[in-house]
Amino acid sequence: MQRVWNGGWLLWATLPLLLSCAHGASGLPSNPLLPPVLDADPVPMVCQVDDLAEQCVIVTKRDWEALVIAVKAACLQTGGSKAQCQIAAPAGN
């Protein structure tokens, strides 16, 4: 009696290969940016914004700049334009 081949084993054999390639084909970066390591712990505090008490955080200027650069780089890496990612030309250009 001849056995009918339905290809089921082929699907299970190729499924891991297809899934491993799906990440690269998804359009997402294969090397995501990691958040910067902060030099100092953020300090929570209450501050005034438009005469309202708000929860604020104090960070060092160097940490703030590293965070802003990381966010803008991630924005660009995921397809955002310079305008959307708020990338300004250096002063004097």
N, C-alpha and C positions, 0 to 999 in steps of 0.2 A: 504494500500500500504506500502510495506516495504522500509525503507530508507536505502540506501547504505552508509556505514561508510567509509570515506576515510582517517581518522586519521589526518586531518588537524589541528584540535584543539589540538591534542596531540603534534604536532610539535611546535605550538605556546606556549604551556604550558611548554615544556622542553627546548626551545631555551635559555631562561635566565639562566637556570641551566648549560647548556653546555657552554655558554659563560663565566660564572663565574669560571668554572673549567679550561677553556682553558689557563688562565694565569699561573696557577700552573703547567700545563702539558707542557708549552712551553719550559721548560728548563731554563728560565730566573729566576734569584733570586727573591723570593717573598718579600725580604726586601732589596731594593737597598741601596747602600751606599750613604750618603749625603755628599756634599762637606763640608770641614771644614769651620768654621767661622774664618775669618782672624782677627788677633789682630790689624793690622794697614792697612790703605788704601795703595794699590800699588801706586807707584809714577812713571808716565811715564817720559822717558827721551830719548835723542839721545845718542847712544854709537857707538864705532868703532868696527867692526868685519871684520877682513881681509881687512883692509884699506877702508872699506865701512861704511858709516853712516847708522845705523839701528835704528829702534824704539825698545827700551828696557823698562823693567819695574823693579823697585827696590821693593823688598819685604823683610820683616824681615826673618832672618834665621829660626826662629821658624815657621813662616807661610809657607816658602818654604818646610821645612821638612814635615809639615802636609799635604801639597798639594801632595808631592811625595808619601807619605804613602797612601793617599786616592786613588791615581791613581793606584798604585801597588795592593792595596787591591781589587779594582774594577776589575782589570785585572785577578787576581786569582779567584775572585768570578764568573766571567763569563767564566771560564774554561781555562784560559791561564796557561801555564806551568811556573815553576820558572824561566827558562831561558828566555821565551818570556816576562815575566813581570819584568825581570831584578832584580830578588831577589838574592842578594849575601849572601853567608854564612858569619856569623860574623867573624871578623878578629881573627886569632889564631886557627881556626878550620880546 
